[in-house]
Amino acid sequence: MYKTLITLSLGALPFVMVPTTSLAQEEFIRIATAGSGGNYYRLGGGLASIYNDRIDGVEASIQATGGTVENLDLLADQEVELAYLSGGIGQEAYENTGQFEQRPEGRYEGLRAIATVYPNPQWFIAIDEDIESVKDLEGMRVSVGTQGGAGETWWRSIMEHLDWTYEDIQPEFTVHDSAIDQVRNRQIDALIWPDAPGSSSIQQIADTDRGRALDIDEDIIEYMADQGLDYAYTLDADDNPFGDEDIQTFASPITLASHEGVSEERVYEMTKAMFENKEELIGVHPLAEYMELEDAAENLPFPLHPGAERYYEEQGVL
């Protein structure tokens, strides 16, 4: 009887181990985004769905985060495999400049780019009727974005150009929902932070009938265009919910990034799946329309990942 039991137990072992081995072969792809419901979050969700449906051996998921700066740290620590981030800030991290100057040298040297995804233009919205220029913001209550985020980083550069400090304005470190509430409650005089064309947050501000979208001052655009990856940008009238005029501003590219710890083959598969299923991504968020294969390897904050590079060479765009 004992011999029979032992034989059955040993015979059962391979069947118990098979699923364990199978699970060990699953590769988790964690995608760092930003706040839930935002552009990064929605695009990341669409990307995760594509990967789960079309790449064997992958289990992809999205992770809500504080945005670009946190995403850079998550990539550097290899706690996620992919992340959306503002290209200009990504370049600062890779080069240990700007707000990353005091970070350990080489902390971000393992970051690798996959693609330029869409433009992220600066919005300048005046609530106070006397504001016509960024230079009119002196002494005003101004929403400049969350501390350490892309908007506040840009505002610091603008202040540097104007020879201002935070004592020259009354800063509000708000963005999106919190800033919209401030507009409704007449608690701020202006907003100046980046958001994508067609942004729901910008539309909600326009719906309050309490703001005007203004051009950024030409000298500020020129100054910002000389800083890293930022460039002069025209927001089309179709993307201006405040009126029927184009808006002159500047923008930074939004980058999908990875790190050198993710294999070339896996990144090749993910890059290929993303572009081959672009229409599905557009269905998740219209911003995916800006994702063009011909421009994907342009204006990047750090070197291309070899897997992405292989795909672009295969497609004849490198």
Buried (B, 14 or more C-beta within 10 A) or exposed (E): EEEEEEEEEEEEEEEEEEEEEEEEEEBEBBBBBBBEEBBBBBBBBBBBBBBEEBBEEBBBBBBBBBBBBBBBBBBBEEEBBBBBBBBBBBBBBBBBEBBBEEBEEEBBBBBBBBBBBBBBBBBBBBBBEEBEEBEBBEEBBBBBBBEBBBBBBBBBBBBEBBEBEEEBBEBBBBBBEEBBEBBEEEBBBBBBBBBBBBBBBBEBBBEEEBBBBBBBBEEBBEBBBEBBBBBBBEBEEEBBBBEEEBBBBBBBBBBBBBBBEBEBEBBBBBBBBBBEBBEBBBEBBEBBBBBBBEBBBEBBBBBBBBBBBBBBEEBEBE
